[in-house]
Each structure stands twice: as structure tokens, then as C-alpha cells.
């Protein structure tokens, strides 16, 4: 038999060998295991949404990471009365996102490696105000080498049936004193060329002290970054944020959003209306508004020179990276 005659036989033998090996791999589920390893590595990734903001007079870039909605729900016997609630929520996040505290840890590993100039925690870092959750959060945040700011979302100080109740504010809100430096519901963090306004969630509104804080910011002449938990309904141009939030959370009986602040959403009371007007001024100082709460990334213009960005939740390994330049 010539070499030319042998060639088809060799090719056929190779094909048979490949098919046989493939059959063995399928039988022993090796491809599935390999795919599993690939997925595990893929699941380690953090989704980063980058936003660049031009700040007048800023001499060097300043990087901010915004992290919200990790919804950590750990519990032990110190909070036995809400243990069943936390267990149910823990299993829910295990099913939907492979574990909220695990994903928060992965996000924090990424943050520590990047070591930004500042980290802002934008609310609902905990799902209930349990000691175990707060201690876990303190441990992870304590590993940071950079400064951080921490504001409160609606879940952070919820405790069973105590939700925006007087007891929630007096007994559970205060468990975060080591983390949260926001006083009276709002805080201004000033830098040489810009300022950050941090706002706690006060029953889906902002506190009355926000009005005085806004006036102080206007008097300072500095450009402003706002960070809060609940987003506003933008007044500038077209937006689909009401439609998108209603698809996820369901609207009220009139089709208004239940998770935004604004006239077609949660009706804004005095200070909240003042905030929305401040953020919406075309010739005003606001350059960016950061928020969480709605559990998906969204970007809208809020005035001629500024956008509102909502963060993909940390329980899905989302983060917003802001570069001021």
C-alpha cells in the first residue's frame, strides 16, 4: 500500500480516536467540570461602570468607587427574633446571586487592589441591622487603605417589623455609629476644588437639614457630587427610568414608580423637592448624582452638565468608578 493510499485510513483512524475520547469525556462529565471551572473564574469578575467628571481647577485626577446594595443578611443568636427572616433572605440571595456576603467580599477585594482615593458606600450594605451583618461589613471595610464614606439605605436599619419606625431610628440606626459619620441625615465632605453631599434615606425622602446644606454648598462656589440611596426622577430630557423600575418593582395603582423620588414617583416632600431642584439646575454646581436602591445600572442626564448614575448592586458584583479630572 502506498503512502497516498494510507492517508485516508490514517485520517479515519484519527477521527475515530477523537470521537472515542469525546464519548469518554461526555460519559465521565469532564466537559461539564471544565465548564464549571470557567464559570467559577468568570463569576469572580466585578462589573465596573466608569464615569468621568470634569471639575474646574482640579490639578490631579481623583478616583471614587461607589458601592451599594450588597444586602448582607447574616444572623446569630444575638438577633434571634429576626433569625428566620434573615435565613429566608440569605437563601434567596444564595439562589439568585450565589451569596450576598461572598459577592461583597469579592467586590471589596477588587476595591482594595485598585485603592481609589475614596470609597462611598451608598446604602443597603446590610439587609437587616443584625450584629453579625454589621460586624462582617466592619471587618471588610476595615481592610481598606483609603478613606471611605458610608450612608444609610432603607434596609440598613430595618429590623423585622421595625421599618422606618421610631425604634428603627433609635435602636438600630445607631448600630452603625462606627461606620456612618453622616449626622442629622446629611453630611458635606469638602475638598479643595469640589464637595460631596451625602444623604441618608429618611423614609424615601431626605432630611430637612438638607436645605441648609444645599445653601452652604451654593455659598462655597464648589462643584458638587451628590451621593444618596434613592435616585431622583430626572427632570431633564427623556428618560425610561420609570418604565424600567416599574418592570422590576411594579408601579403603584397610577403607574408611578415606587422606588424613585419625584412627582411621578414617591412624592417629594419639602427638603426632597428642594434637592431635586438643586440637582436639576442647568447653571448650578451639581456635576454628578450617585444612587443605588433600584438594583440595576442606569444613567440619565439631570441637568445640562450632570448625570445621575445608579449602581448595579454589589450582591451582583457591581460598582461605579468615578474619575474626577
PEQUI-V435790 format. One record per helix or strand of 2 or more residues. SS is the DSSP state (A for helix, B for strand). FROM is the first residue (numbers start at 0). LEN is the number of residues. Records with the same first field share a line. If there is no record, write none. Layout:
BEGIN
SS=FROM-LEN + FROM-LEN
END
This chain:
BEGIN
A=2-25 + 29-14 + 76-21 + 99-15 + 130-12 + 165-11 + 208-12 + 240-9 + 269-11 + 313-3
B=46-7 + 61-6 + 117-5 + 146-5 + 185-5 + 193-6 + 222-6 + 285-6 + 297-6 + 305-5 + 317-7
END
